[in-house]
Amino acid sequence: MHYFALLINRENALTPEQGAAEMSAYLDFHAKAAASIRAGDALTPAAGAVRISGGPDNPTVTDGPFAEGAEVAGGYYVFEAENLDEALALARDIPAAKYGAVEVWPMVHWQAPEQPVRNDWLALLLEPPEAVNVPGTDEWNKQAGLHVELAKTIGDKTLAGAPLHPPSTATTVRVRDGKVTFTDGPYAEGAEVANGFYVLRAADRDEAVKLASMIPASAIELRQLSGIAGL
């Protein structure tokens, strides 16, 4: 089964020494978890983020950064694991778990990239918890049909993607002083939750915004990948 791991942390300026130590920690993690990693990358700073709300018929585009000091997405992985316990064991070894958090979501299915992903764009689909549908229901199938129609329009611009299971199936992993804590979803009342994601290929930011605006979701957070992972 495939799992989506979203890395959450507060952005802090690192010294060259801290940056080198951080890179070394991730290289060590990649070496340890290579057999299970199917995709992933760091995200460029949240100052360049874009939020798109209103749906495809009436999109409203808002440039980042957003709430100052808030935890933001800093990267993602896709793991292939036998079960949730195995996925959580991988997540707790991600360096971000030691100073931020890693949200782990089971994926309904996985459209894997067929070519290397570089400085492309992660479009994270967001919904209010009460608007998230359970896979297999009529409501979910209707929404899935909208994504099928989207694929007919921008299929060659979609490198990868997946719908996620509801927030009740998600787990947040934190490691502090060597102690691991797991928090089950759903999360804070009223907060939007991840419901799926796309990796989009676009010539520039304007095209990425245009493509993301066509995705059927209550809101989209669009972030450019750093292109350092080569996954």
N, C-alpha and C positions, 0 to 999 in steps of 0.2 A: 504494500500500500504506500501511497505517496503522502507526504506531509509538507505543509508550508510553514516555515519558521520565519517570523518577522522580528527583526532586531530593533528594540526600542531603547533609546537612551537620550540624555541631555547632551547637546552639542557643546563641546569645550575645545578651546584652542590648545593644541598639543605642542610641546617643545619638540625639536628634532629628535632628541633622545627618547621622549615618550612616544613619538610617532614610530620610530624604529622598533621600539619594544612592542607596540601594538601590532605592527606588521609581522613581527617574528611570532607573536602569539597566534595570529591567524594562520600563518604558514604551518605552524605545528599542528593546529586543529585540522587543517586541510589534509596534512599527511596522515593523521590518525583516522579521519572520517572519510577519506577519499572514496572508499568502496560504496558509501551510502549517499554521497552528494551527487545530485542530478543537475542542479543549476544553482545559481546564486551570484551575488555581487554586492558591493557597497553602493550606497546612494550618494550622489553629490549633495552638498549642503542644502538644508531646508530653505535657505533664503531664495533658492531658485525654484522652489516648489510652486505648483499651480493647483488650485482647487476649482473643480468644475461642478456646479450644482444646477438643478432645474431640469435635468433629463435632456435627451437629444432634441426635443421639440422646442425647448426654451433655455438653452444653456447659459449660465452666468459664470464668467471666468474671474477668479480672484487670485492675484499673485501673492506668494509668500514674501517674507516669513509670516508665520501665524503667531499664536500666543508665545510671548517671550518667556524663556525659561522652561517651557513645557517639554516633556519627553516627546521625541519625534522618531519616526522610522529612520534607521541608519543603514539598513541592508536587509537582505533576505537570503534564504536557502530553500531549496526543494530537496527533501530527503526521501529515499526509498527505504522503508523499514518494515519488519514483519508485523509490528503492532505499535500501539501508542507508547508503551513502556520503552521500547527500543528507540523510538523517535525522541522521547524526553531525555533519555540517556545521552543522545547526540546533542540535544539542545543545551544541556547543562554544561557541556564542554566548550560551547561557543564563548569566546572572551567577553562579549557584550553581556552575558548573563551575570558576570561578576560585578558590574557597575550599573547595569540597566536591567533589562528584562528581555526574554525571548518568548513571543507568543506562538504557540504551536497549534496548527489547525489541520485536521484531516481533510484531504482534497477529494472531491467527488470523482474526478478523473483528471488526467494530466495530458495536456498537449505539449509534448517535449519539443525544444528547438531542434531544427534540422540543420542549422548552421551556427557557427560561433556567435555568441552575443557579446557585443562590445559596448560602445557608448550609446546604448539604446534607451528606451523609456519604460519605466514600470508604472502601469496604471492600476492603482489599488481601488477596487470597487467597495464603496461604503454604503451601508444601509442602517436605519434605525432598527434595533433588535426586533421590534414587533413587526417589521416589514420583511424579515428574513423567512423565506419559505423552506420547507423540508423537502429534500430531494425525493422525487417520485410522486409528489402530489400534483394535482391539476395545476395549481398556481405556479409551482416550480417548473413544470413542463411548459407552461405558457411563457414564462420568462426565458427559459432555455431556447424556445423557438425564436425569440427576438435576437438572441446571440447567434443563432444559425443564420438569420437574415443578415446580421451585421457581417458575418464571415463572407457572405456573397459579395459584399461591397468592399471590404478592406482586407480580405483574406491574405493577400500577399504582404500586407503590412504587419500581420500578427506573427510574431516569432514563437510565442509560447503563451500558455495561460491555463487557468483552471478555475472552476467554481469550488467554493469551500463549503463544508458542512456547517450547520448553524452554530452560534456562539456557545451553546450548551455543551458542545463537544470540544471546545478549545481549552488549552491549558497554558498558563503563564509560568515561566520558569525563572527563578532568581537564585543566585548563589552569593552568599555573604559570609565572609570569614570561613569558607569551606563548607558552610551549611546550605543545603539545597531546599528551597521551598517551592511547592507547586500550588497554584491557585486555579481552580476550575472556573470556567465561564458560567453564566453570562457576567459581563463586567458592569461598570458604573451605570446606574439607571439613567436613561436618556442619551447615553453616549452612542455614537455610531460604531458599528463593528464591521470588520472586513467580511466581504461576502464573495470575493473572487479577485482575480488579477489577470492582467494581460502584460506581456512584454511586446512593445510596439517598436517598429523600425520607421524612423522619420528622417527626412533630410535636415530638418531644423526644428527649433522649439515651436514655431507657428504651426508646422504640419503636425507635430505631436499633439498639440492642443486641439487642433481640428479633428484628428482621429479619435482622441479620447472623448471629445464632446459627443461623438456618435454612439458611445457605449450606453446601453440601457441600464442605468443605475441611478439611485437617488443622488449620489455624489461620487466624484472621482478625485483621488489625490494623485497627481502626476509628478513623477520624480525621474530625473535622468540617472542612469547607471554610471558608475565611475569607470567601468571597463577594465578594472584591474584584476578581476578573478579569472577571466578567460574560460568561463564555464558555459 
